[in-house]
Amino acid sequence: MRCFSLLATVLALGLLSTCTLAQSDVDLIAQRRKADLAQFPTPSQLGSIPTWLASQKSDGTWSDVDYTAGCAAQRANWPIQEHWNRVITLASAWSGLNPSAPTNYTGSSQLLTGALGGMDYWFANDFTSEDCIGQGGLSNATCPCGTPGLWNSNWFDQVILIPQLVSTACLLVQSSNLTQAQTKGCHDIPYRAYALRDSFINGLGYLTGANYLQDETDHTQTINVMQNSVSLACYTTNATMLSDALDRAMAVVTFSDKPAQDGIHRDGSFLQHNGILYNGNYGKDLLNAFIQLEGEAIGTSFAANESTRAAFATDVAGGEWMIYVDSETKQEHWDLNVIGRFVAFPTTDLQANADINFNVSKLATATADFTGPDDLTETVRRLESNGTEKLLGNKGFWASDYMAS
């Protein structure tokens, strides 16, 4: 009996130690994530704060923002997201975590009132039918055209865009005295997408879970949803959710070995939409998501495992061959052959053809402990040289029928 009691005590202490370690890691990741998300606003947005505070209406809206929702709303690049861009900018400046924001903005009651007022408007006008998530506008669902609430007929806005913006704003104002309605909205909107992690979404397919190995799984969208879920887990200090979200996110950063299968291939090419070469577009989005997630998880029990590191390192090393430097502007760009869409946009539109659109310094931070064949030190050094140090030779990408030299 004494031995059993001793064993039980040892096991209990071990479990307590594990739980304490996990919660400590949650706190560290939350701290890193807040600092990361606080840098969301551009200098131009920070400079617009006085104008936005002066022009915000009593209901939390702005007259120069297009609030068209439902079937009449623009499906791609929904203009209403500007509302949240402003809320996040106010929240970022208030938090004191953005080094570019004036120090007198930190803790400003005026900024916090503006941010929370914008959140209140959205939460009060949130849709109520779950069909609005992926079946908005369909006559055979419970969210036909004319259904009240802020929703879009494109599933992307309910599953990724708005949860991302909401979870960002909420995490930045987490330390304020939120009302019950604000706390509920900060949880419910991001949780909608997380709740669908094992479900079929109309217009998208499956995200993860038991259906992960099926070809209809969209790797980029999966990691985007889980990225938002990490913010929710940090907001709720939920170690179990954080572990699950990171596990699912890292699971899609793996090798795809079937011909034309979406995802990272062993030759370093990233395919999307049934075999189209997309390293500089969808692949770049997955790259950015991983950089953020691993940059926050590095050194913790939630960091990427060896197989995920191998796939990501292969993706980055392959992508380096697809990047060139404009001889006139000295700007790094993706080869137009690897961005698929957006090739005709002017660079001022900041689409996939404008830049490589990932932060090389943050890439270095996220992969600082990658070793052996996964070591990206030389790749980072060449990318940071902005073309003065070049790759030599040529590389063939058999999975995508692409040759770089």
N, C-alpha and C positions, 0 to 999 in steps of 0.2 A: 504493500500500500504506500509505503514511504517512497519507494522507487517510482511508482506511478505518479505520485504527487510531484516529485522532483521533475520527472519528464514533462508533465503537463505544464509546470511552471516555465521550463526551458522553452517549450513550444510556444507558450503564450508570449513570452518575452521576445522570441524570434518574430512572431507575427506582429507584435507591437512595433518592433524595430522596423520591419518592412513597411508597415502602414505609415510610420513616422517619416521614413525615408521618402515614400511615394508622395506624401503630402508636402514635404519640404521641396521636392522636385516640382510639384504643381505650383507652389508659391514662386519658385525661381522662374519657371516658364511664364507664369502670369506677369511677373515683373518685367521680363525681357519682352514679352509680347506687347505690353502697354507702351513701353519705350519705342518699340518698332512701329506700332500703329499710330502713335502720336506724330510720326513723320509723314503721315498720309497727305496732309495739305501741302500744296505748292506755295512758294513765296508770294505768288499772285493772289492766291486765296487768303493767305494770312493778311495781306495788305488790304483786302476787301472787307475785313471785319468791321471797321467803323461804319461803312456803308450798309452792310447787312444788318447790323444792330439797329441802325436808324430806320431802315425800311421794313423791318419785320413787323407784320401786323399782329393784332392782339390774339388772333387764333393760332399764331405760330408759323404762318405761311409768309411767302413773299410774292408780290404781284408780278414779278418778272420771271417766275418759275412756271413752267407748263405742268399743270396738275392733271392733265387728261389721263384718265384711267379706263379700264375695261376694254371693250372691243374697239373703241375709237382711238386707243392709245397706240403710239408708234411701237412696233414689236421689238425692233433692234435698237440698242442704245436708248432705252426708255428715258425721255427727258426729265421725268420726275425725280430721277436720282440726284439731280442738282440740289434738291431739298436736303437730302442726307449729306451731300458733300459740304453744305454750309453748316449743318448741325455738327458734323465731325470736326470741321475747322474750329468752330467755337469751343467744342469739348477739348480738342487738342491744345489750344491756346490756354484754356482754363487749367488743364492738368499740370502745366509746368514741365511737361516731359518733352516738349518740342524746343530744341535749342535755338531754332530760328524765330520763335515767337518772342515778342517783347516781354521782359520780365514782369512788367506791371499788369500783364494779362493773367498771370498765375493767381488762381483763387478768386478772380473777379466775379462778384455776384451778378453783374450785368451779363457777362458771357455765359455763366451757368444758367441764368434765367432764359436766355435766348436758346441755348442748346436744349434745355428741358421743355421749353415751349414748342420747339419743333418736333420733339419726340411725342409730346402730348397730342399734337394734331394727328400724327400718323396713327398712334395707338387708338385714338378715338374713332378713326375712320378705317380701321383695319377690316378686311373682309371676314365673314363668319363661316361661309361654306367651304369645306375642305376641297370640294371639286374645283375651286378657283385656282388651286395650286397647279394642276396640269390639264384641266378640262374647261378652263374659262372660255366662255363663248359658245360652247357646244349645247345645242338645244336638248340633247338627251341626258344632260347632267343637271346638277342643281346650281350651276353658276352660268346661266345663259347671259347673253348681251343684256345690259341694263341692270345687272345685279349690283347693288350698292357695295362700296368699299374700294380700296386702293389695290387693284390687281391688274395684271396684264395677261393677254391671251397667250403669251409666250411663257412656257413653264420656267425658263431660265430666271425670270425676274423673281418668282416666288421661291425657287429652290436655291439660287446662288446669289444673285445681285442684292436683293433687299436684305436677306439674312446676313450677308457680309457687311453691309453698311450699318445695319442695326446693331450687330454684335460688336462692331468696332466702336461706335458711339457709346454704347452702354458700358463697355469695359473701361473707357476713358473717364466716365463720370461715376464709376462704381463706388468711389469713396464718398460721394455726396449723399445727402439724405433723400433717397428716392421714395416716391409715394408707392402705395400698393399697386396702382395701375401701371406706373412706370416699371416697377420690378417685374410685373406680370408680362408686359409687352416685351421687355428685354429678354425674357426667357422664352415666351411662346413663339415668337416669330423665328428666331434661329432654330428652335427645337423642331419646328415643322419639318425642316429639311432633314435633320438628324433622324427623326422618327421614320423617315422613308428609306433608311439605309439598306434595308433588305427587301424593299418593295419595288414594284414596276411603276415607273412614272411615265405617263402618257407623253409621247413626243421625245422621250429620252431613252427609256429602257431601264435596266437594272443598274444600280450603283455598285454595291459590293455584296458581301455575305455569300450565301450558298450559290448565287448566280455569278460570282465574280469571274469564273473561268469561261463563261459564255462570251461569244464574240460581240454581243450587243453591249457589253459593259464599256462605258466611256471613261477611260483612265483620267483624262484631264478634268472632266466634270466631277468625278469621284473625289479627287484630291481637293478640288475647290470646295465641295460641300464639307468634307472633313476638316478643311482648314478653318471654315466658319465654326464648325463644331468644337474645335480646339478653343476658340474664343469663348464660346458658351461654357465649356468646361472650366475655363479659367474664371469666368464671371461667377459661376456657381461653386467654385472650388471643389469640383467633383473629380477625384482622381480616377475613378472607374471609367467615367465618360472620356476623360482625357486619354487614358490608355487605349480605349477602344477606338477613338477617333484617329489617334496617331497610328495605331496598328493598321487600320483600314487605309489610311493615307499612304503609309509606307508600302503596303501590299501592292499598290498599283505601280510603284516605282520598281519594276521588275522586268525581266526579259520576256518579250513576246516572240515565240519561235515559229508560229504558223505563217506561211506566206501571206502577205498583205494584211496581217492582223494589226489592229491598232496598238500603239505603244512603242516602247523602246526595243530595238532589235540589236543583236549582238555585233553588228557592224557599226553601230553608233547612229543609225538613222532612226527618226521618230515618225511613225506613220499614223494617219488619222483619216477618218471617212473612207474606210475600205482601201487602204494602201496608198494614199496620197502622201508624199513627202512633206512634212510639216514641222521640221525642227525649229524654224524661226517663227512659228505662230502658236499652234497648240502645244508643241514641244517646249517652247519658251515659257508658256503659261505654267506647265508642269514644273519646269526648271525653277521658276520664281517661287512657286508654292513650296517646293522642297527646300529651297534656300531659306525661306522664312521658317519653316517648321524645324528643320535640322539646326538652323542657327539659334533657335530658342531651346531646342532639346539637347544640344551637344553637352556632353559631360554629365547627363542625367540618366536615370534608368529608362527613360523613354527614347533615347537616341536610336538612330537607324541601325539595323543589324548588317552583317557582312554582305548578304545577298542584295540588299537594297543599295548599299554603298557601291557594289560592283556595277549594278545597272545604271545608277546615276553617273558614276565616273565615266562609264562607256558613252553615255549620252552626251556629257559635256565635252569629252575628248573628240567625239565625232562631230559635234556641233562646231568646234573650233575650225575645222576644215571648211565650214560653210560660211564663215565670216570674212569679210574683206574690209579694207579701209579706203574710203573715198580719197583720191589723191588731192583733190582741191579743198574739201572741207575738213579732211583729217578725221572724219567721223566713221566709226565702225558701223557696218550694216550687215544684215543677213543677205545672202545671195537670194535674188528674187525667186529662184526655183524652189526654195525651201519654205516660202511663206504662203504659198497657195493663193489665198485671196488678199485683197488690199494692195496689190502691186501698183495700182494707178493713183493711189492717194498722194497728195502733196505731203512732204515730210512735216509740214507745219501741223498736219492733222494728228500727228503723234500715233499713227497706226504701226503695224508690224514692219513697214518698210522705212520707218523714220530713224531707227536706232536698233541696237541689239536688244534693248529694253530689259536688261537685267544688270544688277549691280555687281561688278567683278569683286569689289572689296568684300561685299557680303557673302559672295560665293567662297572667297578665301576663308572667311570666318567659319562658315558652315561646314567646310571640309578640312579644317585645320588638323583634325586627327585621322584623316584618311591616309593609309600607309600602303606600301608595296605597289602592286599594279593599279591600285585605286588612287594613288597619290596624284593630285592635280596641281602641285606646286609649279611645274613648268608651264602648264596651260595657263594658269593664272598670271604668271610672269609675262608670257607673250601677249595675253589679252591686255594687260595693264600697260604694255609698251606702246599700244595703239599703232601697231603695224611696223615699228622699227625692228622688232625681232620677229622673224617669220618662220613658219613651218617650211620644211624642205621636202621635196618629192611630190608624190601624188597619192591619193587614196581612193579606192573603189568601194562603193557601198552596194553590195550585192542584193540586199533586201529591198532597195528602192531604185535600182538601176541608175545610179548617180555616180559621177566621177568628179573629184576635185583635185586641182593641182596648184 
